[in-house]
């Protein structure tokens, strides 16, 4: 038995019994492997009392990944103090990292090894930083998991003075990046790599115009943006700023901080509505994936979350929203350059991985945002038939040959797959 296996034993048994009743025994071994994966293989309690959660096969803690990796545990954490303690310790870790560098996307366990991570990148360096690709969603994820932990588990002890300082740092960054060219000191240069792994324009990114939105250097895939207003991440910021405003009022009694959150959210949202919607001749009004505020648009979707597919999951709009439905039809069509179909899989991939690779994360998100039972069943069938005998989710999988995949150990994919199974079986997520 692993260190934490006893915590999840009852939940695993309940879900597997339900899957048996539903006639989906084929999902049981996948769920048994994927559901506990984060807790059993990626979580470490540190001497300072915080928790370090690696992404899997890379020994670093991504802000985005770690938050997503524990989200499916929140319903159990409400009843289990030990699990709640672990997640709280992880959230406390964010308040240690953000003051070190709020522009970093991934961190080391400690600062003792200055050569760990991408130490040759030209940017501000800290030995605690594994990588400094600035992504809006990294900061969103901190607010997201703290808010969800509060609402689903009921604990308020995470709202320390240090966490309030994290909120303020996030606001500082996002307000600065509304005027990236004029006010930001952030730059990122990585040499001898494909263009998608660094920032053009001497590390400052593609030129942008003012929109009210906040600039992002990189996508959730850690690939650089083509145009640096990344619409799904802007939407995520709007939602999580709402969470931050509520925390500011309810936990800190700070109306001024709440108003600052609301003002920024309104400015970003106005920018989305003014600059983030385009008219497609086949699908009508759709959301662009990226724009620059200068009339250029990138019409696509990427497998990583936040994505255009994930908009209702993020909480920006309902899945019945007409523009979302138009966008969904667009990104599940051949007009999306990263939609692939083959003998085994059909779905959304990414420029981060080779052509004709579909990501389980994207398939899961398609299922989580669908009210169509047949569509969800088809997605589950694809996932059952494409794990190549590993009984885990991977990063990407060849649409014709599932034995060709990337990342055997990818905890985020395992966690979000588990979330889909919980929803499918009628459990709280």
C-alpha positions as semicolon CSV with decimal commas, in nm:
position;residue;x (nm);y (nm);z (nm)
1;X;0,000;0,000;0,000
2;X;0,133;0,346;-0,091
3;X;0,167;0,624;0,165
4;X;-0,168;0,779;0,073
5;X;-0,363;0,485;-0,073
6;X;-0,592;0,450;0,231
7;X;-0,725;0,803;0,181
8;X;-0,884;0,726;-0,156
9;X;-0,976;0,361;-0,106
10;X;-1,347;0,413;-0,025
11;X;-1,403;0,659;-0,314
12;X;-1,237;0,426;-0,563
13;X;-1,454;0,139;-0,447
14;X;-1,776;0,344;-0,474
15;X;-1,698;0,466;-0,824
16;X;-1,593;0,124;-0,949
17;X;-1,912;-0,032;-0,812
18;X;-2,112;0,233;-0,997
19;X;-1,924;0,168;-1,321
20;X;-1,998;-0,202;-1,280
21;X;-2,369;-0,125;-1,241
22;X;-2,354;0,089;-1,557
23;X;-2,198;-0,195;-1,755
24;X;-1,871;-0,007;-1,805
25;X;-1,629;-0,254;-1,646
26;X;-1,380;-0,152;-1,916
27;X;-1,337;0,184;-1,741
28;X;-1,259;0,035;-1,399
29;X;-0,887;-0,049;-1,445
30;X;-0,828;0,292;-1,600
31;X;-0,998;0,469;-1,311
32;X;-0,815;0,260;-1,049
33;X;-0,483;0,364;-1,200
34;X;-0,556;0,725;-1,292
35;X;-0,758;0,853;-0,995
36;X;-0,490;0,808;-0,723
37;X;-0,195;0,885;-0,953
38;X;-0,129;1,241;-0,833
39;X;-0,145;1,154;-0,465
40;X;0,050;0,830;-0,495
41;X;0,328;0,934;-0,733
42;X;0,370;1,312;-0,753
43;X;0,304;1,452;-0,404
44;X;0,570;1,520;-0,140
45;X;0,534;1,690;0,197
46;X;0,834;1,917;0,255
47;X;1,013;2,001;0,578
48;X;0,863;2,352;0,583
49;X;0,513;2,200;0,601
50;X;0,416;2,279;0,241
51;X;0,352;2,025;-0,037
52;X;0,546;1,993;-0,361
53;X;0,349;1,839;-0,649
54;X;0,545;1,744;-0,960
55;X;0,383;1,709;-1,302
56;X;0,494;1,347;-1,345
57;X;0,797;1,267;-1,556
58;X;0,947;1,614;-1,498
59;X;1,062;1,689;-1,143
60;X;0,916;2,038;-1,125
61;X;0,595;2,193;-0,994
62;X;0,384;2,373;-1,252
63;X;0,133;2,616;-1,102
64;X;-0,130;2,518;-1,360
65;X;-0,071;2,144;-1,358
66;X;-0,055;2,102;-0,982
67;X;-0,386;2,284;-0,932
68;X;-0,553;2,067;-1,197
69;X;-0,393;1,753;-1,053
70;X;-0,572;1,785;-0,717
71;X;-0,905;1,936;-0,828
72;X;-1,076;1,597;-0,854
73;X;-0,990;1,524;-0,490
74;X;-1,187;1,815;-0,344
75;X;-1,514;1,627;-0,276
76;X;-1,321;1,363;-0,077
77;X;-1,114;1,629;0,101
78;X;-1,434;1,775;0,247
79;X;-1,474;1,454;0,449
80;X;-1,109;1,362;0,492
81;X;-0,890;1,591;0,703
82;X;-0,566;1,425;0,593
83;X;-0,638;1,488;0,226
84;X;-0,754;1,843;0,299
85;X;-0,429;1,905;0,483
86;X;-0,224;1,792;0,183
87;X;-0,409;2,019;-0,060
88;X;-0,384;2,311;0,182
89;X;-0,010;2,254;0,206
90;X;0,012;2,270;-0,174
91;X;-0,180;2,598;-0,185
92;X;0,053;2,734;0,082
93;X;0,342;2,647;-0,147
94;X;0,209;2,890;-0,407
95;X;0,245;3,174;-0,158
96;X;0,612;3,084;-0,121
97;X;0,676;3,074;-0,496
98;X;0,485;3,378;-0,625
99;X;0,689;3,641;-0,436
100;X;1,003;3,480;-0,580
101;X;0,882;3,528;-0,938
102;X;0,517;3,574;-1,041
103;X;0,620;3,538;-1,407
104;X;0,746;3,180;-1,368
105;X;0,534;2,886;-1,479
106;X;0,724;2,604;-1,304
107;X;0,938;2,580;-0,991
108;X;1,204;2,360;-0,834
109;X;1,160;2,188;-0,500
110;X;1,440;2,400;-0,355
111;X;1,706;2,646;-0,461
112;X;2,008;2,426;-0,393
113;X;2,064;2,318;-0,752
114;X;2,102;2,623;-0,977
115;X;2,146;2,396;-1,283
116;X;1,805;2,233;-1,247
117;X;1,560;2,341;-1,512
118;X;1,615;2,577;-1,804
119;X;1,904;2,765;-1,651
120;X;2,042;2,882;-1,988
121;X;1,733;3,090;-2,075
122;X;1,790;3,464;-2,101
123;X;1,546;3,617;-1,854
124;X;1,543;3,703;-1,484
125;X;1,677;3,397;-1,301
126;X;1,609;3,244;-0,960
127;X;1,745;2,903;-0,853
128;X;1,390;2,816;-0,744
129;X;1,256;2,866;-1,098
130;X;1,248;2,563;-1,326
131;X;1,111;2,763;-1,619
132;X;1,006;3,126;-1,668
133;X;0,760;3,112;-1,954
134;X;0,499;3,366;-1,852
135;X;0,144;3,232;-1,893
136;X;-0,173;3,401;-1,767
137;X;-0,329;3,067;-1,678
138;X;-0,053;2,986;-1,427
139;X;-0,170;3,271;-1,207
140;X;-0,537;3,195;-1,275
141;X;-0,483;2,843;-1,147
142;X;-0,365;2,966;-0,808
143;X;-0,686;3,165;-0,761
144;X;-0,899;2,883;-0,906
145;X;-0,786;2,604;-0,675
146;X;-0,785;2,823;-0,363
147;X;-1,142;2,938;-0,433
148;X;-1,265;2,587;-0,514
149;X;-1,093;2,449;-0,202
150;X;-1,271;2,710;0,010
151;X;-1,611;2,647;-0,146
152;X;-1,598;2,267;-0,168
153;X;-1,394;2,180;0,141
154;X;-1,497;2,472;0,361
155;X;-1,157;2,568;0,497
156;X;-1,055;2,931;0,529
157;X;-0,714;2,878;0,688
158;X;-0,551;2,905;0,343
159;X;-0,633;3,275;0,337
160;X;-0,320;3,394;0,512
161;X;-0,153;3,733;0,479
162;X;0,085;3,562;0,236
163;X;-0,202;3,450;0,014
164;X;-0,340;3,802;0,009
165;X;0,003;3,918;-0,105
166;X;-0,019;3,660;-0,386
167;X;-0,347;3,813;-0,503
168;X;-0,186;4,155;-0,505
169;X;0,113;4,025;-0,704
170;X;-0,118;3,868;-0,961
171;X;-0,300;4,198;-1,001
172;X;0,031;4,383;-1,034
173;X;0,139;4,153;-1,316
174;X;-0,190;4,156;-1,505
175;X;-0,226;4,535;-1,480
176;X;0,132;4,584;-1,598
177;X;0,080;4,345;-1,888
178;X;-0,219;4,545;-2,013
179;X;0,059;4,778;-2,131
180;X;0,323;4,520;-2,213
181;X;0,540;4,728;-2,448
182;X;0,525;5,040;-2,232
183;X;0,550;4,904;-1,877
184;X;0,667;4,544;-1,867
185;X;1,024;4,440;-1,796
186;X;0,951;4,077;-1,884
187;X;1,146;3,920;-2,168
188;X;1,233;3,563;-2,258
189;X;1,497;3,432;-2,496
190;X;1,594;3,069;-2,555
191;X;1,856;3,002;-2,821
192;X;1,892;2,723;-3,078
193;X;1,531;2,610;-3,046
194;X;1,222;2,623;-3,270
195;X;1,047;2,961;-3,279
196;X;0,756;2,822;-3,076
197;X;0,991;2,770;-2,778
198;X;1,103;3,131;-2,743
199;X;0,966;3,484;-2,790
200;X;1,025;3,678;-3,109
201;X;1,111;4,048;-3,123
202;X;1,421;4,006;-2,904
203;X;1,225;3,828;-2,633
204;X;0,937;4,076;-2,605
205;X;0,682;3,902;-2,828
206;X;0,468;4,005;-3,125
207;X;0,365;4,375;-3,122
208;X;0,019;4,434;-2,975
209;X;-0,228;4,718;-2,944
210;X;-0,410;4,818;-2,628
211;X;-0,732;4,620;-2,580
212;X;-0,793;4,616;-2,205
213;X;-0,683;4,253;-2,208
214;X;-0,360;4,138;-2,042
215;X;-0,062;4,011;-2,241
216;X;0,058;3,649;-2,224
217;X;0,391;3,526;-2,355
218;X;0,307;3,159;-2,373
219;X;0,014;2,920;-2,403
220;X;-0,082;2,649;-2,149
221;X;0,122;2,411;-2,366
222;X;0,431;2,623;-2,282
223;X;0,450;2,712;-2,652
224;X;0,482;3,079;-2,740
225;X;0,173;3,268;-2,849
226;X;0,146;3,371;-3,212
227;X;-0,055;3,675;-3,100
228;X;-0,026;3,761;-2,735
229;X;-0,385;3,812;-2,627
230;X;-0,480;3,450;-2,563
231;X;-0,860;3,451;-2,550
232;X;-0,934;3,140;-2,338
233;X;-0,676;3,253;-2,083
234;X;-0,827;3,602;-2,080
235;X;-1,163;3,438;-2,003
236;X;-1,004;3,238;-1,723
237;X;-0,865;3,561;-1,581
238;X;-1,211;3,722;-1,584
239;X;-1,357;3,428;-1,392
240;X;-1,078;3,399;-1,136
241;X;-1,070;3,775;-1,076
242;X;-1,432;3,733;-0,972
243;X;-1,317;3,466;-0,729
244;X;-1,041;3,695;-0,600
245;X;-1,290;3,978;-0,546
246;X;-1,511;3,751;-0,336
247;X;-1,212;3,632;-0,134
248;X;-1,100;3,993;-0,080
249;X;-1,439;4,088;0,067
250;X;-1,528;3,772;0,259
251;X;-1,186;3,674;0,391
252;X;-0,987;3,997;0,410
253;X;-1,263;4,261;0,441
254;X;-1,074;4,460;0,181
255;X;-1,323;4,639;-0,043
256;X;-1,050;4,831;-0,224
257;X;-0,877;4,508;-0,327
258;X;-1,211;4,367;-0,443
259;X;-1,284;4,675;-0,653
260;X;-0,942;4,651;-0,811
261;X;-1,020;4,290;-0,910
262;X;-1,361;4,385;-1,051
263;X;-1,224;4,678;-1,248
264;X;-0,955;4,466;-1,412
265;X;-1,201;4,187;-1,488
266;X;-1,437;4,433;-1,658
267;X;-1,156;4,577;-1,870
268;X;-1,039;4,233;-1,982
269;X;-1,394;4,118;-2,054
270;X;-1,464;4,427;-2,262
271;X;-1,150;4,349;-2,461
272;X;-1,263;3,991;-2,522
273;X;-1,600;4,106;-2,652
274;X;-1,451;4,381;-2,870
275;X;-1,142;4,206;-3,006
276;X;-1,187;3,832;-2,943
277;X;-1,488;3,752;-3,163
278;X;-1,468;3,705;-3,540
279;X;-1,719;3,620;-3,813
280;X;-1,649;3,287;-3,979
281;X;-1,821;3,226;-4,316
282;X;-1,914;2,868;-4,223
283;X;-1,981;2,888;-3,848
284;X;-2,087;3,247;-3,778
285;X;-1,952;3,439;-3,479
286;X;-1,675;3,244;-3,307
287;X;-1,406;3,315;-3,050
288;X;-1,054;3,349;-3,183
289;X;-0,781;3,158;-3,003
290;X;-0,546;3,459;-3,011
291;X;-0,542;3,816;-3,132
292;X;-0,308;4,113;-3,117
293;X;-0,557;4,399;-3,103
294;X;-0,421;4,518;-3,437
295;X;-0,657;4,323;-3,660
296;X;-0,478;3,987;-3,668
297;X;-0,637;3,664;-3,544
298;X;-0,529;3,304;-3,492
299;X;-0,828;3,074;-3,554
300;X;-0,753;2,736;-3,394
301;X;-0,773;2,555;-3,065
302;X;-0,504;2,382;-2,865
303;X;-0,549;2,069;-2,652
304;X;-0,424;2,230;-2,333
305;X;-0,657;2,391;-2,080
306;X;-0,756;2,674;-2,081
307;X;-0,873;2,618;-2,437
308;X;-1,169;2,735;-2,638
309;X;-1,327;2,394;-2,578
310;X;-1,298;2,448;-2,203
311;X;-1,479;2,785;-2,187
312;X;-1,787;2,651;-1,996
313;X;-1,565;2,439;-1,770
314;X;-1,373;2,754;-1,677
315;X;-1,702;2,920;-1,585
316;X;-1,697;3,200;-1,841
317;X;-2,028;3,104;-2,005
318;X;-2,277;2,820;-2,025
319;X;-2,222;2,551;-2,286
320;X;-2,546;2,657;-2,456
321;X;-2,404;3,001;-2,536
322;X;-2,445;3,055;-2,914
323;X;-2,094;3,188;-2,974
324;X;-1,946;2,901;-2,774
325;X;-2,150;2,647;-2,970
326;X;-2,034;2,802;-3,299
327;X;-1,677;2,794;-3,173
328;X;-1,712;2,434;-3,060
329;X;-1,832;2,326;-3,405
330;X;-1,542;2,516;-3,563
331;X;-1,271;2,361;-3,344
332;X;-1,413;2,010;-3,398
333;X;-1,387;2,055;-3,773
334;X;-1,108;2,037;-4,027
335;X;-1,094;2,418;-4,023
336;X;-0,911;2,388;-3,692
337;X;-0,555;2,309;-3,806
338;X;-0,503;2,097;-3,493
339;X;-0,810;1,875;-3,529
340;X;-0,709;1,525;-3,636
341;X;-0,903;1,212;-3,732
342;X;-0,779;0,855;-3,771
343;X;-0,879;0,492;-3,732
344;X;-0,872;0,499;-3,349
345;X;-0,904;0,863;-3,242
346;X;-1,054;1,192;-3,353
347;X;-1,009;1,513;-3,161
348;X;-0,786;1,809;-3,088
349;X;-0,408;1,799;-3,076
350;X;-0,143;2,066;-3,047
351;X;0,155;2,222;-3,226
352;X;0,343;2,112;-2,912
353;X;0,335;1,751;-3,037
354;X;0,359;1,590;-3,384
355;X;0,084;1,606;-3,644
356;X;-0,197;1,349;-3,616
357;X;-0,163;1,326;-3,238
358;X;-0,479;1,375;-3,029
359;X;-0,452;1,466;-2,660
360;X;-0,656;1,279;-2,397
361;X;-0,687;1,607;-2,208
362;X;-0,869;1,755;-2,507
363;X;-1,097;1,452;-2,542
364;X;-1,178;1,466;-2,171
365;X;-1,257;1,837;-2,190
366;X;-1,483;1,771;-2,487
367;X;-1,669;1,522;-2,267
368;X;-1,681;1,749;-1,963
369;X;-1,840;2,028;-2,167
370;X;-2,093;1,808;-2,347
371;X;-2,455;1,733;-2,257
372;X;-2,473;1,471;-2,533
373;X;-2,461;1,122;-2,380
374;X;-2,366;0,957;-2,708
375;X;-2,075;1,199;-2,757
376;X;-1,947;1,126;-2,405
377;X;-1,976;0,749;-2,458
378;X;-1,781;0,779;-2,785
379;X;-1,507;0,973;-2,608
380;X;-1,481;0,715;-2,330
381;X;-1,461;0,438;-2,589
382;X;-1,175;0,619;-2,763
383;X;-0,986;0,657;-2,436
384;X;-1,037;0,291;-2,346
385;X;-0,903;0,189;-2,687
386;X;-0,597;0,413;-2,697
387;X;-0,396;0,375;-2,375
388;X;-0,174;0,112;-2,543
389;X;-0,201;-0,134;-2,256
390;X;-0,063;0,108;-1,997
391;X;-0,399;0,188;-1,833
392;X;-0,290;0,550;-1,795
393;X;-0,356;0,865;-1,993
394;X;-0,077;1,012;-2,203
395;X;0,008;1,356;-2,334
396;X;-0,062;1,280;-2,701
397;X;-0,154;0,967;-2,898
398;X;-0,127;0,886;-3,268
399;X;-0,476;0,873;-3,421
400;X;-0,400;0,546;-3,605
401;X;-0,136;0,379;-3,388
402;X;-0,197;0,425;-3,014
403;X;0,137;0,261;-2,936
404;X;0,292;0,588;-3,053
405;X;0,239;0,830;-2,767
406;X;0,422;1,093;-2,562
407;X;0,462;1,089;-2,184
408;X;0,394;0,765;-2,000
409;X;0,364;0,954;-1,671
410;X;0,150;1,266;-1,699
411;X;-0,052;1,323;-1,382
412;X;-0,264;1,613;-1,512
413;X;-0,410;1,390;-1,784
414;X;-0,478;1,113;-1,533
415;X;-0,651;1,355;-1,295
416;X;-0,878;1,520;-1,549
417;X;-0,972;1,180;-1,695
418;X;-1,076;1,081;-1,343
419;X;-1,288;1,394;-1,327
420;X;-1,475;1,286;-1,640
421;X;-1,535;0,941;-1,491
422;X;-1,671;1,095;-1,170
423;X;-1,913;1,309;-1,370
424;X;-2,012;1,020;-1,596
425;X;-2,085;0,796;-1,295
426;X;-2,289;1,067;-1,123
427;X;-2,040;1,171;-0,855
428;X;-1,960;1,526;-0,748
429;X;-1,672;1,699;-0,921
